[in-house]
Amino acid sequence: MSLMKRFMLDTAELVTQAAHAASLETSTERLTALRAVFQDCGERANAYHDPMFVARLLVKEVTEVFRAERKELRHA
C-alpha cells in the first residue's frame, strides 16, 4: 500500500474515533477517549519517514474534528 493511501486511511479512521470521542456523555469519558486517539496518532505516525511531521498532521485533523463535533452537539 502506498504511503499516501495509508495516510488517507489512517486519517479517516482517526477522525471517526475523534467524532465518537466527542459524542461521549461525560467530560471524563471524552478525555479518556481523546487521549487514546492521540496515542493512536503517535503510533500510526511511526510508520512514516517523518513521524513527528505526520503526528502533527494527524493530531491537527483529529483536534479539528473533535472541536467541530463538540460545537455541533452543544448547539443542537
MDAnalysis code that builds the backbone (N, CA, C; Angstrom):
import MDAnalysis as mda
import numpy as np

u = mda.Universe.empty(228, n_residues=76, atom_resindex=np.repeat(np.arange(76), 3), trajectory=True)
u.add_TopologyAttr("name", ["N", "CA", "C"] * 76)
u.add_TopologyAttr("resid", np.arange(1, 77))
u.add_TopologyAttr("resname", ["MET", "SER", "LEU", "MET", "LYS", "ARG", "PHE", "MET", "LEU", "ASP", "THR", "ALA", "GLU", "LEU", "VAL", "THR", "GLN", "ALA", "ALA", "HIS", "ALA", "ALA", "SER", "LEU", "GLU", "THR", "SER", "THR", "GLU", "ARG", "LEU", "THR", "ALA", "LEU", "ARG", "ALA", "VAL", "PHE", "GLN", "ASP", "CYS", "GLY", "GLU", "ARG", "ALA", "ASN", "ALA", "TYR", "HIS", "ASP", "PRO", "MET", "PHE", "VAL", "ALA", "ARG", "LEU", "LEU", "VAL", "LYS", "GLU", "VAL", "THR", "GLU", "VAL", "PHE", "ARG", "ALA", "GLU", "ARG", "LYS", "GLU", "LEU", "ARG", "HIS", "ALA"])
u.atoms.positions = np.array([
    [0.853, -1.167, 0.000],
    [0.000, 0.000, 0.000],
    [0.904, 1.237, 0.000],
    [0.538, 2.208, -0.811],
    [1.340, 3.430, -0.864],
    [1.165, 4.216, 0.440],
    [2.160, 5.027, 0.739],
    [2.090, 5.815, 1.963],
    [0.949, 6.830, 1.924],
    [0.665, 7.349, 0.743],
    [-0.423, 8.322, 0.628],
    [-1.772, 7.667, 0.939],
    [-1.976, 6.479, 0.403],
    [-3.221, 5.761, 0.670],
    [-3.298, 5.389, 2.147],
    [-2.174, 4.954, 2.700],
    [-2.141, 4.594, 4.110],
    [-2.468, 5.813, 4.977],
    [-1.914, 6.976, 4.615],
    [-2.183, 8.197, 5.363],
    [-3.673, 8.551, 5.309],
    [-4.265, 8.430, 4.146],
    [-5.693, 8.724, 3.998],
    [-6.535, 7.774, 4.848],
    [-6.185, 6.501, 4.860],
    [-6.922, 5.528, 5.674],
    [-6.732, 5.795, 7.164],
    [-5.483, 6.083, 7.561],
    [-5.210, 6.394, 8.964],
    [-6.018, 7.621, 9.395],
    [-6.009, 8.651, 8.573],
    [-6.740, 9.875, 8.894],
    [-8.235, 9.592, 9.027],
    [-8.782, 8.843, 8.097],
    [-10.214, 8.528, 8.142],
    [-10.582, 7.766, 9.414],
    [-9.772, 6.796, 9.786],
    [-10.054, 6.011, 10.990],
    [-9.926, 6.869, 12.250],
    [-8.901, 7.706, 12.307],
    [-8.691, 8.541, 13.481],
    [-9.767, 9.606, 13.618],
    [-10.212, 10.155, 12.496],
    [-11.286, 11.145, 12.514],
    [-12.578, 10.503, 13.021],
    [-12.835, 9.290, 12.617],
    [-14.013, 8.570, 13.103],
    [-13.934, 8.368, 14.614],
    [-12.759, 8.001, 15.093],
    [-12.563, 7.826, 16.535],
    [-12.754, 9.148, 17.280],
    [-12.264, 10.242, 16.700],
    [-12.398, 11.557, 17.330],
    [-13.863, 11.985, 17.392],
    [-14.603, 11.735, 16.333],
    [-16.031, 12.077, 16.320],
    [-16.770, 11.282, 17.388],
    [-16.415, 10.029, 17.525],
    [-17.035, 9.203, 18.571],
    [-16.680, 9.745, 19.956],
    [-15.414, 10.099, 20.146],
    [-14.987, 10.639, 21.445],
    [-15.770, 11.907, 21.784],
    [-16.019, 12.732, 20.789],
    [-16.750, 13.981, 21.016],
    [-18.190, 13.731, 21.440],
    [-18.735, 12.611, 21.037],
    [-20.140, 12.332, 21.327],
    [-20.364, 11.658, 22.681],
    [-19.305, 11.348, 23.387],
    [-19.463, 10.682, 24.680],
    [-20.102, 11.617, 25.701],
    [-20.755, 11.037, 26.669],
    [-21.611, 11.781, 27.594],
    [-20.838, 12.690, 28.552],
    [-19.838, 12.172, 29.226],
    [-19.156, 12.968, 30.253],
    [-17.791, 13.444, 29.765],
    [-17.311, 14.503, 30.400],
    [-16.009, 15.038, 30.020],
    [-14.894, 14.039, 30.326],
    [-15.047, 13.252, 31.370],
    [-14.044, 12.235, 31.698],
    [-13.973, 11.168, 30.612],
    [-15.120, 10.731, 30.149],
    [-15.149, 9.746, 29.060],
    [-14.539, 10.330, 27.791],
    [-14.875, 11.579, 27.495],
    [-14.326, 12.229, 26.291],
    [-12.818, 12.363, 26.379],
    [-12.317, 12.776, 27.535],
    [-10.877, 12.937, 27.720],
    [-10.153, 11.603, 27.575],
    [-10.680, 10.571, 28.176],
    [-10.065, 9.243, 28.079],
    [-10.031, 8.769, 26.633],
    [-11.128, 8.940, 25.931],
    [-11.198, 8.515, 24.531],
    [-10.263, 9.346, 23.653],
    [-10.208, 10.655, 23.905],
    [-9.355, 11.525, 23.103],
    [-7.880, 11.227, 23.342],
    [-7.518, 10.917, 24.568],
    [-6.128, 10.508, 24.852],
    [-5.762, 9.264, 24.046],
    [-6.674, 8.327, 23.988],
    [-6.425, 7.102, 23.221],
    [-6.252, 7.415, 21.733],
    [-7.051, 8.348, 21.224],
    [-6.933, 8.744, 19.817],
    [-5.575, 9.401, 19.576],
    [-5.152, 10.291, 20.479],
    [-3.855, 10.947, 20.325],
    [-2.714, 9.929, 20.382],
    [-2.837, 8.968, 21.258],
    [-1.809, 7.918, 21.342],
    [-1.772, 7.124, 20.041],
    [-2.934, 6.829, 19.509],
    [-3.024, 6.115, 18.238],
    [-2.396, 6.933, 17.110],
    [-2.564, 8.248, 17.157],
    [-1.928, 9.126, 16.158],
    [-0.414, 8.928, 16.184],
    [0.155, 8.937, 17.375],
    [1.597, 8.759, 17.508],
    [2.073, 7.403, 17.032],
    [1.315, 6.375, 17.385],
    [1.701, 5.017, 16.971],
    [1.624, 4.864, 15.459],
    [0.582, 5.393, 14.856],
    [0.442, 5.289, 13.399],
    [1.497, 6.129, 12.686],
    [1.855, 7.263, 13.262],
    [2.850, 8.141, 12.638],
    [4.216, 7.470, 12.548],
    [4.489, 6.541, 13.427],
    [5.787, 5.852, 13.415],
    [6.029, 5.053, 12.142],
    [5.006, 4.799, 11.370],
    [5.143, 4.027, 10.134],
    [5.648, 4.887, 8.971],
    [5.762, 6.190, 9.188],
    [6.137, 7.100, 8.114],
    [7.585, 7.564, 8.269],
    [8.111, 8.127, 7.191],
    [9.505, 8.568, 7.167],
    [9.783, 9.662, 8.197],
    [8.850, 10.596, 8.350],
    [8.995, 11.701, 9.306],
    [7.850, 11.631, 10.315],
    [7.999, 10.796, 11.343],
    [6.896, 10.569, 12.289],
    [6.400, 11.835, 12.997],
    [7.286, 12.740, 13.334],
    [6.853, 13.954, 14.038],
    [5.948, 14.816, 13.154],
    [6.310, 14.948, 11.904],
    [5.508, 15.740, 10.973],
    [4.127, 15.107, 10.783],
    [4.119, 13.809, 10.569],
    [2.853, 13.103, 10.352],
    [2.003, 13.130, 11.622],
    [2.629, 12.974, 12.771],
    [1.879, 13.025, 14.032],
    [1.199, 14.380, 14.186],
    [1.914, 15.456, 13.848],
    [1.319, 16.791, 13.924],
    [0.111, 16.917, 12.997],
    [0.248, 16.397, 11.781],
    [-0.871, 16.455, 10.835],
    [-2.080, 15.677, 11.360],
    [-1.829, 14.481, 11.866],
    [-2.920, 13.646, 12.369],
    [-3.594, 14.276, 13.580],
    [-2.796, 14.770, 14.517],
    [-3.361, 15.396, 15.718],
    [-4.155, 16.638, 15.342],
    [-3.656, 17.421, 14.402],
    [-4.376, 18.617, 13.951],
    [-5.744, 18.243, 13.381],
    [-5.770, 17.237, 12.545],
    [-7.030, 16.799, 11.930],
    [-7.996, 16.271, 12.986],
    [-7.488, 15.452, 13.887],
    [-8.310, 14.881, 14.960],
    [-8.874, 15.990, 15.839],
    [-8.055, 16.949, 16.182],
    [-8.485, 18.052, 17.039],
    [-9.571, 18.885, 16.370],
    [-9.393, 19.175, 15.095],
    [-10.395, 19.961, 14.375],
    [-11.742, 19.250, 14.329],
    [-11.718, 17.950, 14.068],
    [-12.966, 17.186, 14.012],
    [-13.614, 17.113, 15.390],
    [-12.821, 16.861, 16.415],
    [-13.348, 16.781, 17.774],
    [-14.023, 18.097, 18.160],
    [-13.343, 19.214, 17.912],
    [-13.894, 20.522, 18.268],
    [-15.176, 20.823, 17.488],
    [-15.176, 20.502, 16.199],
    [-16.370, 20.751, 15.378],
    [-17.551, 19.912, 15.862],
    [-17.291, 18.673, 16.201],
    [-18.366, 17.794, 16.694],
    [-18.909, 18.292, 18.027],
    [-18.026, 18.704, 18.923],
    [-18.475, 19.213, 20.217],
    [-19.309, 20.477, 20.033],
    [-18.863, 21.353, 19.153],
    [-19.605, 22.598, 18.895],
    [-20.989, 22.287, 18.354],
    [-21.051, 21.351, 17.437],
    [-22.336, 20.963, 16.859],
    [-23.263, 20.361, 17.900],
    [-22.725, 19.523, 18.772],
    [-23.553, 18.892, 19.802],
    [-24.029, 19.896, 20.848],
    [-23.192, 20.868, 21.164],
    [-23.595, 21.887, 22.150],
    [-24.709, 22.773, 21.607],
    [-24.693, 23.018, 20.311],
    [-25.681, 23.916, 19.716],
    [-26.886, 23.176, 19.135],
    [-26.929, 21.892, 19.344],
    [-28.060, 21.113, 18.810],
    [-29.236, 21.116, 19.769],
])
